[in-house]
């Protein structure tokens, strides 16, 4: 191997989670910060919790609420043709 090509490997790098959990692993970075770990991730803890940083869940729920309150006003082709035919009969 060439010298000074590869980054320095640290066998005792710290991984720090947002929940406060610290894990010691081997890495080329001395310290790694993360938002989720096995201690706080919903898959491993079994609790139903939505992790959302970009408000995607709230936006979806707002969109879903709007579609439930507003009734669809579109008509199919057959309904439009029937209304058009009735309008022609009424004119004669």
C-alpha positions as a printed Julia matrix, in Angstrom:
92×3 Matrix{Float64}:
   0.0    0.0     0.0
   1.08   3.55   -0.63
   1.74   5.69    2.4
  -0.52   8.68    3.17
  -3.19   7.49    0.72
  -5.69   5.94    3.09
  -7.4    7.76    5.98
  -6.36   6.94    9.53
  -8.46   4.16   11.06
  -9.67   4.59   14.61
 -10.78   1.45   16.46
 -12.53   3.49   19.15
 -14.71   5.92   17.21
 -17.81   7.21   19.03
 -21.27   7.12   17.44
 -23.52   9.6    19.26
 -27.29   9.41   18.74
 -29.77  12.26   19.25
 -31.38  10.24   22.07
 -28.09  10.3    23.98
 -26.97   6.74   23.31
 -23.24   6.32   22.62
 -21.72   3.36   20.76
 -18.02   2.62   20.22
 -17.18   1.28   16.74
 -14.26   1.22   14.33
 -14.24   3.95   11.7
 -12.08   6.41    9.82
 -13.95   9.27   11.49
 -13.26   9.88   15.19
 -16.86  10.91   15.99
 -20.14  10.24   14.14
 -23.47  11.9    15.01
 -26.76  10.3    13.99
 -30.48  10.88   14.54
 -31.56   7.25   15.08
 -29.99   4.2    16.66
 -31.15   0.74   17.7
 -32.21   2.13   21.1
 -34.66   4.71   19.73
 -35.66   3.41   16.27
 -39.37   2.39   16.12
 -38.57  -0.92   14.39
 -36.4   -2.09   17.28
 -38.39  -0.55   20.15
 -41.79  -1.77   18.9
 -43.54   1.53   19.53
 -45.47   3.32   16.78
 -43.73   6.62   16.27
 -43.32   8.51   13.04
 -39.9   10.04   12.52
 -40.36  12.93   10.15
 -37.99  15.81    9.62
 -39.53  17.32    6.5
 -43.18  17.46    7.7
 -44.14  14.82    5.11
 -46.56  13.04    7.44
 -48.38  16.26    8.39
 -48.58  17.35    4.75
 -50.07  13.99    3.78
 -52.62  14.12    6.6
 -53.65  17.68    5.59
 -54.03  16.59    1.97
 -56.08  13.57    3.02
 -58.36  15.77    5.16
 -58.94  18.16    2.24
 -59.95  15.33   -0.1
 -62.42  13.97    2.47
 -64.12  17.35    2.99
 -64.39  18.29   -0.7
 -66.76  16.07   -2.67
 -65.7   15.16   -6.19
 -67.51  17.34   -8.75
 -66.36  15.56  -11.88
 -68.85  13.63  -13.95
 -68.15  10.72  -16.24
 -68.64  10.84  -20.02
 -71.94   8.98  -19.88
 -73.4   11.45  -17.36
 -72.29  14.41  -19.52
 -73.77  12.81  -22.68
 -77.04  12.09  -20.88
 -77.29  15.7   -19.64
 -76.52  16.98  -23.15
 -79.21  14.72  -24.68
 -81.77  15.9   -22.13
 -80.9   19.52  -22.89
 -81.49  18.91  -26.63
 -84.89  17.28  -25.9
 -85.9   20.23  -23.72
 -85.03  22.69  -26.56
 -87.28  20.88  -29.11
